[in-house]
């Protein structure tokens, strides 16, 4: 699959996602008691989800949406990223990388991801020269459309198209990037969960200024709640670059502690096995209103 073919596929998938969302709305409306609520007619507090569902702290997103009319804030308070390629060693510190989530409709959420501040050090391996950049980061706009099991049942699935706007002042990545995520969740007895996600992206090449490549990612995560408040995550995922046919494998683990049903904190690590695969370390939180 070349880049042009992948782009056509991605555009078709996003179009299908929109059409399917509208087609499935009436079917879900019959089964969803919250269908009358919207951004301007919020779900009453007593009818909200008992527990806040977050896209944090693992790579796999949740297919469950924010309650209509409510706001949810999720953020990396601090994240350190390290990546070494054949040409450079790149280190990046991100402060308050926030995901602002708005419940638009019973099965639809709007998300705006804001990188508040980034500091990047890029070292050329050939001559040892270092380049320092810092400032505001990128903006990413996403729509999460749940198409099955948003409120009832043990299985749920959603479609999440996104586009990244290159507003950053600290990175050499000045290209738009876009993709489509399909997250799924299976809830098991005794507070066990299994999540899975398939994702197609169109991303900037690591070692080029203006070229992009198609990328496929797949992840599986398992989690379990301990002591009623502490959730433990273990995840594995891989990415495949269609241009250079490189595969990067990752594992990650994280802890999430529920302080209240509306407030959680978390910490974790994402580790790439290959030399050129990125390693991440993070501390974050989430709350809803």
C-alpha positions in Angstrom: 0.0 0.0 0.0 1.6 3.3 -1.1 1.0 6.8 0.4 -1.6 7.8 -2.2 -3.6 4.6 -1.8 -3.4 5.0 2.0 -4.6 8.6 1.8 -7.6 7.5 -0.4 -8.4 4.7 2.1 -8.1 7.1 5.1 -10.5 9.7 3.5 -12.9 6.9 2.6 -12.8 5.6 6.1 -13.4 9.0 7.6 -16.4 9.6 5.3 -17.7 6.1 6.1 -17.3 6.9 9.8 -19.5 10.0 9.4 -22.2 8.3 7.4 -22.2 5.3 9.7 -22.5 7.5 12.7 -25.6 9.2 11.4 -27.1 5.9 10.3 -26.5 4.3 13.7 -27.8 7.3 15.7 -31.5 6.3 15.4 -30.8 2.7 16.3 -28.9 3.7 19.4 -31.5 6.3 20.3 -34.0 3.6 20.8 -31.8 1.9 23.4 -30.1 4.9 25.0 -32.0 6.6 27.9 -29.8 9.7 27.5 -30.8 10.5 23.9 -32.6 13.7 24.8 -29.4 15.3 26.2 -26.9 17.3 24.3 -24.2 20.0 24.8 -26.8 22.5 25.6 -29.0 20.2 27.6 -26.6 18.4 29.9 -27.1 15.0 31.5 -28.1 15.6 35.1 -25.4 14.8 37.6 -27.2 11.9 39.1 -27.5 10.3 35.7 -23.9 10.6 34.7 -21.6 7.5 34.4 -20.8 6.3 37.9 -17.1 6.1 37.0 -15.2 8.5 34.7 -13.9 6.8 31.6 -10.6 8.2 30.3 -8.3 7.8 27.2 -5.4 7.8 29.7 -3.0 6.4 30.7 -2.3 3.8 28.0 -2.0 4.1 24.2 -5.4 2.4 23.6 -8.2 4.9 23.7 -11.6 4.1 25.3 -14.6 3.9 23.0 -16.9 5.4 25.6 -17.8 9.1 25.3 -18.1 11.9 27.8 -21.6 12.5 29.1 -23.5 15.0 26.9 -23.2 18.5 28.1 -20.2 17.8 30.3 -16.5 18.6 30.2 -13.6 16.3 30.9 -9.9 17.3 31.3 -7.1 14.8 30.8 -3.4 15.8 30.8 0.2 14.8 30.9 1.4 17.1 33.7 4.9 16.1 32.6 6.1 13.8 29.8 9.7 13.0 28.7 10.2 11.5 25.2 13.5 10.1 23.9 14.1 8.9 20.4 17.4 8.0 18.6 17.5 7.7 14.8 20.4 7.0 12.4 21.1 10.7 12.3 20.1 12.3 15.6 19.4 11.9 19.3 16.2 13.7 20.2 14.9 14.5 23.8 11.7 16.2 24.4 9.9 17.5 27.6 6.2 18.3 27.4 4.4 20.2 30.1 0.6 20.1 30.5 -0.2 18.2 27.3 -4.0 18.5 27.8 -6.9 16.7 26.2 -10.0 18.9 26.5 -13.1 16.8 25.9 -16.7 18.0 25.4 -19.8 15.8 25.3 -21.7 17.0 22.2 -24.4 14.3 21.9 -25.2 11.1 23.8 -22.7 9.1 21.6 -20.4 11.9 20.3 -17.5 13.7 22.0 -15.3 16.5 20.6 -11.7 16.6 21.7 -9.0 19.3 21.5 -5.5 18.2 22.4 -3.2 21.1 23.4 0.5 20.9 23.9 0.9 23.8 26.3 4.7 23.9 26.4 7.5 21.8 24.9 11.3 21.8 25.2 13.3 19.8 22.7 17.0 19.1 22.4 18.2 17.6 19.1 21.8 16.3 18.9 23.3 15.5 15.5 25.2 12.2 15.9 27.7 13.0 13.2 29.2 16.2 14.6 27.7 16.4 18.1 26.0 19.7 17.5 22.9 20.4 19.6 19.8 22.5 18.7 17.5 23.8 21.5 13.9 24.8 20.8 11.0 25.5 23.2 7.5 27.0 23.1 3.9 26.2 22.4 3.1 22.8 20.8 0.7 21.3 18.4 -3.1 21.3 18.3 -5.0 18.1 17.5 -8.8 18.0 16.8 -10.6 14.6 17.3 -14.2 13.4 17.1 -15.1 10.3 19.0 -18.3 8.6 17.7 -19.4 5.6 19.6 -21.2 3.1 17.3 -22.1 0.3 19.7 -22.2 -0.3 23.5 -21.7 3.2 24.8 -23.9 2.6 27.9 -25.1 -1.0 27.8 -23.5 -4.4 27.5 -19.9 -5.6 27.9 -18.6 -4.7 24.5 -18.2 -1.2 22.9 -16.6 0.2 19.8 -16.0 3.7 18.4 -14.6 5.6 15.4 -12.2 8.5 16.0 -10.9 10.5 13.1 -8.4 13.2 13.9 -6.2 16.0 12.4 -3.1 17.5 13.9 -2.3 21.2 13.2 1.4 22.0 13.2 1.3 25.0 15.5 4.4 24.0 17.5 7.4 26.3 18.0 9.9 23.7 19.3 9.9 21.0 16.7 10.9 20.7 13.0 7.6 18.9 12.3 5.7 21.5 10.5 3.3 19.2 8.6 -0.3 18.4 9.1 -0.9 14.8 10.2 -4.2 12.9 10.2 -5.6 9.5 10.9 -8.4 7.3 12.1 -8.6 5.2 15.3 -11.0 2.4 16.0 -10.9 1.6 19.8 -12.8 -1.3 21.3 -13.4 -2.4 24.9 -14.5 -5.7 26.4 -15.5 -5.6 30.1 -15.0 -8.8 32.0 -16.1 -10.0 35.4 -14.2 -9.1 38.6 -13.0 -5.7 37.4 -11.0 -7.0 34.4 -11.0 -5.2 31.1 -9.4 -5.9 27.7 -9.0 -3.0 25.2 -7.9 -3.1 21.6 -7.3 -0.4 19.0 -6.5 -0.4 15.2 -5.2 2.9 13.9 -4.2 4.3 10.5 -2.1 7.5 10.3 -0.4 9.7 7.7 2.7 11.1 9.5 5.8 13.1 8.9 9.0 11.1 8.1 11.6 11.0 10.9 14.5 12.1 8.7 12.9 14.4 6.2 11.5 17.9 6.2 8.5 17.7 3.9 7.6 14.1 3.2 5.1 11.8 4.9 4.3 8.2 5.2 1.4 5.9 5.9 1.5 4.1 9.3 -0.5 1.3 10.8 -0.8 0.8 14.5 -2.4 -2.0 16.6 -2.6 -2.3 20.4 -4.0 -4.6 23.1 -4.2 -3.6 26.7 -5.4 -5.5 29.8 -6.3 -3.8 33.1 -7.5 -4.8 36.5 -8.8 -2.8 39.5 -7.0 -3.5 42.8 -8.3 -2.3 46.3 -11.3 -0.6 44.5 -9.3 2.5 43.7 -6.1 1.4 41.9 -6.2 0.3 38.3 -3.2 -1.5 36.8 -2.5 -1.5 33.0 -0.3 -3.7 30.9 -0.2 -3.1 27.1 1.7 -4.0 23.9 1.4 -2.3 20.6 3.3 -2.0 17.3 3.5 0.4 14.4 4.3 -0.4 10.8 5.7 2.2 8.4 4.5 1.5 4.8 7.3 3.6 3.2 10.4 1.9 4.7 8.6 -1.2 6.0 9.9 -0.7 9.5 8.1 -2.3 12.4 8.4 -0.8 15.9 7.3 -2.8 18.9 6.3 -1.3 22.3 5.3 -2.3 25.7 3.9 -0.1 28.4 2.7 -0.2 31.9 0.8 2.3 34.0 -1.0 2.9 37.3 -4.2 5.0 37.7 -5.6 5.9 41.1 -9.1 7.1 41.7 -9.2 9.9 44.3 -12.9 10.5 43.7 -15.2 9.2 40.9 -14.5 12.6 39.1 -10.8 12.8 39.7 -7.9 10.4 38.9 -4.1 10.6 38.8 -1.7 8.2 36.9 1.9 7.5 36.0 3.5 5.1 33.5 6.2 4.3 30.9 6.0 3.4 27.2 9.1 1.5 26.0 10.1 0.9 22.4 12.3 -2.1 21.8 14.0 -1.0 18.6 16.8 1.6 18.7 14.8 4.1 16.7 11.6 3.5 18.7 10.5 6.2 21.1 10.6 5.8 24.9 8.1 7.9 27.0 7.8 8.5 30.8 4.8 10.4 32.1 2.7 11.7 35.0 -0.8 12.8 34.6 -4.3 13.4 35.8 -8.0 13.5 34.7 -11.1 15.2 36.1 -14.6 15.8 34.8 -17.3 18.5 35.5 
